Amino acid sequence: MNATSTTGEASPNRKPGKRRVEAFILTLLLALPMTASAAGWWCGWWPWLCSGCGKPLTEVTGFGSNPGKLKMCKYQPANLGASRPLVVALHGCTQQASEYDDETGWIKFADKYHFALLLPQQQPANNLSKCFNWFERGDNERDKGEALSIRQMIDKIKADAAIDPKQVYVTGLSAGGGMTAVMLAAYPELFAGGAIIAGVPYKCANDVNEALGQCGVSLSSRIAPMKDLTPAQWGGLVRNASNHSGPFPRVSIWQGTADTTVNPEDQRELVDQWTNVLGIDQQPDTEDAINGHPHKLYKDGNGKVQMETVLVKGMGHGTPIDPGKADHQCGKAAPHILDVGICSSFHILKFWGLD
């Protein structure tokens, strides 16, 4: 997923002809893989495309066959200890791991609550816009491509850091949100919970044309259409992704009402998909607000919360943050990291029970 400005939202002042040209170029960037030599050429001209993990992150090599050709970045608090949780955080398009750790508050909370962080990083050789390829069959299915690379990273850090295998969680923004849905569907046995921010349902697309034509993903200010499947159809796509019979991970789903890059209707389809997978009712059991933003809780027959949604009023395309020093605050504003007075990372880890 990408947009036509550095803020993640299209500029309303651009001429229609220019928008069409930009959309065509961005489509190519979204879809175009490159050889290693071509990637090196791009890196020579635009080094920011190919930078390393960046402090305080540490790059890890030798974590497996890495068929998706991703980079593994991690953050491990000095006082982590054994049998601690792991959070996997997946950046959005045009971002990299070092722009999705401290800025979103995950470093702060890793130190405070003593959990390890894994931040996979996309490479321009896979996607020039550095989007995770949630829309490609070779990357969005179990034991293939980028999905398998992330699985191998998880196995590596679990072994190296003595992670509690029952406390592994995954979250991501935009294309990272799409890949979060991929990981939850393809490897449900790995995760205790997930959080999808401005993402799309699993298997909404299997190529770039489907992604741009039927998944609510827009390269301009136009709100793109979103396909409307039944909950059973959406849920079937997840169930068919593995042989797992349950239970499935708990899910937190976040979306901005003013997002012109990902149609807010995607949240509704995600709710249909995951309520069906989790075997819970599509109507919320509890409705309240977090800092004025609608918050809904969905429970199973035993009264346990299995899913939540947060709809952030007036927010465009990005991860919501609330800079400050209070326990419930976090983050630093940046492109796709939006100061809207609510720290999503805090509320997500609270939903997971990591606080």
N, C-alpha and C positions, 0 to 999 in steps of 0.2 A: 504494500500500500504506500502510496506516496501522494504528494500534493504539489501545487505549483508555486508555493512560497516556502520560505524557511520556517514559518510558524506552523505549517501543517494545514493551512487554509488557503484557498485560491484567492488571488487578487481580483476584486470586482471591477477594477479599472482597465484590465487588459482587453484588447480588441478580440472579437470572436475568432478571427482568422489566426491570430497569434495563439489563442488558447488551443485551437485545433492542432497547430504545429507542435506546441508544447506537449499536448496529450499524446501525439504520435511518437515523439521522442521519448517520453516517459514510459510509453508502452514498450518500446524497444529496450529501455533500461531495465524495466521490470522483468522482461522475458529473456534477455540475451545472456547466455553463458559465454565464457571466454576460456581460451587456452591459457596455460601458465605464462607463456611468453607475452600474450596480449595483456594479461593482467599486469605483468611487469611494466609494460609500456604505459598503461594507465597510471600505475603507481609512480612512475617517473615524472609524469606531468602533474598529478594530483596526489601528493604523498598522504594527505589526510584519509584517502580511501584505504590505505594499507598500513596504517599505524598499528603498533603493538597494543597489548592490553592496557598499559598505562598504570601508574601508581594510584592507589595502593593495591591494585590487582596484581596477581602473579600469573604468568603464562605457564601452562602445563603442556608438555609434549609427550608423545608415546602413550596415549591413552587408548589406543586401539587402531583398527584399520581405517577409521575416519573416512568412510565413503562419501560423506557430504562435504569434505574438505573445509570444515569449520575450524576456528581457533578456540581453544579452551582457556578461559580466564577464571580465576577463583579469588575469593577473599576469605581468609580464615583467621578469626580473632585469636590473639595470642593465648587467651585463657579459655579456649573452646571446650576442652575436655572430651571424654569419650561418650558415645551414645547420645550425641546431640543432633538436632534437626539439620536439614539441608534445604535451602531455598534456591531454586533455579529461576533466574530472571532473564527474560528474552527481550532485547531491545527492538525498537521499531525501525522502519525504513529510514535511511540516511544517517542513522545513529550507529554507535558502536558500544561495546561493553563499558568502556570508561565513561560514557555519557549516560549510563543507566544504572549506576551504582550509588554514588553519593547524591546525585541530583534527585533521585526518587526516594531517598531516605533509607535504602536498604543497608548501607554501611552502618549508619547510626543504630539501626535496630539489630543488626548482627552483633555489634559490640554489646548492646544493652541486654539482649535476650540470649546471647551465646548460641548462635547457629552459624553454620558455614554458608557461603554464597558461591554459586556457580553461575557464571555469566558467559554463555556461548556467544561467539562473535562471528557474524556473517562475513564473507570475503567477496570482493568484487569479481573474482573469477566465477562465482556462482550467480551473482546478481549485482549489476552495477549500482543499483540503488541501495544495496546492502539489505534488501528485504529477505527474510527467511522465506523459502519457497513452499509455503503452506498449500499452494495451488497446483503442485506438480506431483504426479503419481510416483515418480522416482524419489520423492522426498517426504510425502505425506502418508506413507504406509509403513506398517511395522517391519522392522529390520531392513529398511531401505534408506539410502541417502542421508539427508540431514537428520531425520528422525533417529536413525541408528547411531549417527555420530553423537547426538546429545545423550542417547542411552549409554553409550560407551563412556562419555564424560562422567555421567552419574555413577557408573560402576567404579570408575577410577577414584573419584573423590570419596565415595563411600568406603572403599578399602583403605585409602591413604589416611583419612581423617576419622576412621571408626565411627561413621555416621549411623544413627539409629535407622534401620531400613523401614521402620514403620512411620517415620516422620520426614518424608521427602515431599516437597511441595514445588509447584511450578506456576509462574505467572509471566505475563508479557503484554506489551502494547502493540496494537495495530497488527503488522505482519507477525510480530512476536506473540500477539494474542491469538492469531490464527495458528501459529505453531504450538502455542500452549494447548489449544484444542486438539491438535494432532497428537501431542504427547499423551494427553489424558485419554484419548480414544485408542491409540496404538499400544500404549503400555499402562493400562489402568492399574495393574498389579503393583506398579512402582510407586504410586502416589497416594498420599493421604488426602490431598486437596489441591485445588488449582484456582487461579484467578485470571479471568480474561478481560482485558481492558481494550475497548474499541476494536474488538476482534470479530471473527466470523464463525459460523457453525462448522463443525468438522465435515469435510467432503462436500462443502458447498461447490467447490470447483476442482477439476483435475487438469486444467491447463489455463494459460493466461487469458485466453479469450473468454472462458467461462468466468474467471475471476473478475474481469472487468465488465462483464455483461449481465451477470445474474446474482452477484454477491453483495450488492450495495456499495461497491468500491468505486470511487470517482477520482478522476485526475483533474477535475475542474470544480467550479462552484456548483455545478449541477448535482443534485441528489440522485445517485444511481439507483436503479431498481433492485429490489431484493426478492429472490424467489420465495414462495410461500408453500412449504411442504407441511404435511400433517405432523404432529408430534411423533407418531409411530414411524413415519418415513425418516424423519431426522434421527430418531433414536436407533432405528435399524442400521443406519450408516455407522454409528459408534459400535453397536454390538457386533457388526460384521468385521470390525477392524482387528479383532483378536479372538482368541478362544476363551477369554475371561468370562466367568459366569457371575461375578460379583463378589463382594460389594464394589461399587464404583466410587471414585473420589468425590468429596464435597466440592462445590464450585461457587465462586463469587464472580459476578458478572457486572462490569462497570461500563457506562456509556455517557457521552455528553449529548445534550439535546440540540446543540448548535453545530454538531460535527457534520461537515460537508465532505469529508474524505471517506468516512464509513457511515452508511445510512443508519440512523438510530433504530430502524426496524430490525437490524441485525440482532439487537438485544432480545427482541421478542422471539425471534427464531431460535436463538440460543436457549432461551427459557423453555421453549417447546422441546428442543432436543434433549436438554439435560434433566428436565422433570420426567420425561419419558424414560430416559436411561436409568434414573435413580428410583423410578417407580413411585413418584410422589405426585400430588395434585398440581395442576397448572395454575391454580389460584393461590395466592399467598395466604399464609396463616396469620401473619402479623404484618402490619404496615405502620411505619413511623418515619422519622426523618433524621438525617445526620447533617448538622449545620444547615438545615433548611432544605436539604436534597432528599427526595423520596427514597426510602429504604424499605425493601420487602424481604421477608423471611419465609422460606418454604420448608415444612417439616414432614418427617415420615410418620408412620402410624404410631410410633413410640414417642412422638413429640420431640425427636432430635432434629435440629436444624441441619438440612442437607444442602441448601442452596440459598444464596442471597443475591439481590440485585440492588444497584445504586445508580440512579439516573441523575447526573449532575447538571443542574439547570444552567443554561447559557454557556456551557463549556464546548469549545471546539474539539479538535482532534489532538489528543495527548493524554498523558498520565497526570491526574490531579494531585497537586501538592499544597501544603500549607506551611511555608517557611516560618521557623520560630524555634525556640528552645524548650517549649513545653513537651511533655511526654507524648502527646497526641499530635504534635506537629513534626514536619519534616520537609526536606527538599530544598533545591535551588532552581529557580526558574530558568528555562532554556528552551530552545526549539523543541516542541512536542512534550515539554515538561511544563505544565500550566499551573500557575498560582491562582487557584480558585477557592481557597479557604477550606480545603479538606484534604488531609493526607491519606491517600488511598492505601499506601503501604501499611500504615498503622492499623487501619480498619480491616485490611485483608489478613494481617497476621493475628489480629484479635479474633476474626472469624475462624481462622485455623486453630486457634488456641495456643499460639506461640508466645503470648504475653503472660 
